[in-house]
């Protein structure tokens, strides 16, 4: 509720404040060059994220049984179903199935220790983990920057504030780990 009121107030203020009006005009003038930077950043981040996931599946994954593939299919199909329907549903796949699975539980402290010890240079799994983490961060931050470029000035300021807040919180979490 407060966020909506804040957006409305910021949008109304942007019509009357010279600094916000000038920032909006500057953003509009440089929109194409900013988008030429932010959209490839999002694409690169997504590509790094997906390549890292595929490397981890290949390196660390275990084969799935036919029952596990059916259960995974049921779980993905029931994501939008009502909770009582999701428990009772079953999905059967006839024929041959193939799949790989992996899971990874890591804390920020593990990333920090791997960075400090240099394990990310020597170990293929740590390289893949850093690729996934770095790709996801690049895609998320690039997406926020792209949204800030596309939006009116009021929302651009909110996206920029969220981007700065996310970066500060991430740095703080890694520092404290």
FIKOL-15375 format. One record per residue (C-alpha): residue number from 1; x, y, z. Coordinates in pm, whole numbers, plus 50000, padded with zeros to 5 digits. Example, Ala and Ser with C-alpha at 12.3 -4.5 7.8 and 13.67 -1.06 7.14 Angstrom:
<pts>
 zavo    px    py    pz
    1 51230 49550 50780
    2 51367 49894 50714
</pts>
This chain:
<pts>
 zavo    px    py    pz
    1 50000 50000 50000
    2 50277 50242 50097
    3 50473 50149 49786
    4 50181 50242 49562
    5 50137 50573 49742
    6 50511 50636 49713
    7 50509 50564 49339
    8 50213 50798 49285
    9 50377 51072 49492
   10 50710 51030 49313
   11 50538 51036 48975
   12 50352 51355 49068
   13 50673 51512 49199
   14 50859 51424 48879
   15 50628 51655 48685
   16 50721 51955 48902
   17 51082 51899 49011
   18 51339 52026 48763
   19 51606 51772 48864
   20 51375 51476 48801
   21 51255 51625 48474
   22 51615 51674 48361
   23 51704 51318 48464
   24 51409 51187 48265
   25 51514 51385 47957
   26 51873 51260 47990
   27 51750 50904 48023
   28 51527 50945 47717
   29 51815 51089 47511
   30 52050 50802 47599
   31 51792 50523 47599
   32 51925 50343 47291
   33 52286 50342 47405
   34 52188 50228 47754
   35 51974 49948 47613
   36 52259 49848 47383
   37 52458 49783 47700
   38 52198 49641 47941
   39 52024 49390 47712
   40 52348 49206 47620
   41 52439 49203 47990
   42 52111 49024 48067
   43 52168 48780 47779
   44 52526 48711 47887
   45 52421 48657 48249
   46 52143 48419 48148
   47 52381 48231 47918
   48 52643 48197 48192
   49 52376 48081 48437
   50 52240 47813 48204
   51 52585 47692 48094
   52 52688 47665 48459
   53 52376 47466 48544
   54 52439 47231 48250
   55 52802 47183 48355
   56 52692 47100 48708
   57 52431 46853 48583
   58 52693 46688 48365
   59 52970 46685 48627
   60 52777 46622 48947
   61 52441 46488 48838
   62 52310 46139 48892
   63 52080 45949 48655
   64 51709 45953 48735
   65 51492 45643 48743
   66 51168 45618 48545
   67 50967 45684 48863
   68 51174 45992 48948
   69 51116 46134 48599
   70 50740 46080 48638
   71 50746 46245 48980
   72 50941 46543 48844
   73 50689 46578 48561
   74 50402 46563 48812
   75 50565 46829 49029
   76 50617 47069 48739
   77 50266 47017 48605
   78 50109 47077 48948
   79 50283 47408 49018
   80 49972 47597 48913
   81 49718 47342 49043
   82 49521 47379 49364
   83 49697 47221 49665
   84 49437 46947 49711
   85 49465 46848 49342
   86 49844 46844 49350
   87 49851 46575 49618
   88 49619 46336 49433
   89 49744 46372 49079
   90 49960 46116 48905
   91 50133 46129 48570
   92 50247 45825 48379
   93 50504 45843 48104
   94 50504 45543 47873
   95 50821 45443 47699
   96 51183 45513 47778
   97 51275 45811 47996
   98 51605 45975 48063
   99 51704 46241 48312
  100 51975 46366 48541
  101 51942 46542 48872
  102 52163 46722 49117
  103 52127 46942 49420
  104 52368 47171 49593
  105 52341 47343 49930
  106 52593 47618 49985
  107 52626 47911 50218
  108 52788 48243 50133
  109 53068 48141 50366
  110 53154 47849 50135
  111 53179 48089 49839
  112 53395 48326 50038
  113 53630 48049 50151
  114 53654 47907 49798
  115 53742 48252 49667
  116 54003 48315 49936
  117 54165 47972 49901
  118 54168 47982 49521
  119 53956 47667 49488
  120 53748 47839 49222
  121 54054 47833 48993
  122 54152 47470 49055
  123 53825 47281 49097
  124 53577 47234 48809
  125 53278 47218 49043
  126 53369 47549 49205
  127 53418 47708 48863
  128 53069 47592 48769
  129 52924 47721 49098
  130 53084 48061 49047
  131 52963 48064 48686
  132 52605 47995 48798
  133 52619 48251 49079
  134 52787 48518 48868
  135 52556 48456 48574
  136 52246 48480 48791
  137 52367 48805 48950
  138 52456 48950 48611
  139 52117 48859 48467
  140 51926 48996 48767
  141 52122 49321 48789
  142 52111 49366 48411
  143 51737 49302 48415
  144 51686 49565 48683
  145 51898 49812 48487
  146 51701 49737 48170
  147 51374 49789 48357
  148 51509 50119 48490
  149 51590 50233 48136
  150 51249 50136 47997
  151 51039 50281 48280
  152 50921 50633 48353
  153 51146 50826 48587
  154 50951 50739 48903
  155 50984 50367 48844
  156 51341 50410 48718
  157 51436 50559 49053
  158 51270 50270 49234
  159 51451 50013 49016
  160 51780 50196 49068
  161 51723 50207 49444
  162 51641 49837 49446
  163 51955 49765 49244
  164 52174 49961 49486
  165 52001 49804 49787
  166 52051 49453 49647
  167 52419 49516 49577
  168 52480 49658 49925
  169 52298 49368 50094
  170 52491 49114 49888
  171 52824 49277 49971
  172 52724 49294 50337
  173 52625 48924 50340
  174 52953 48820 50177
  175 53154 49040 50412
  176 52984 48892 50721
  177 53006 48532 50598
</pts>
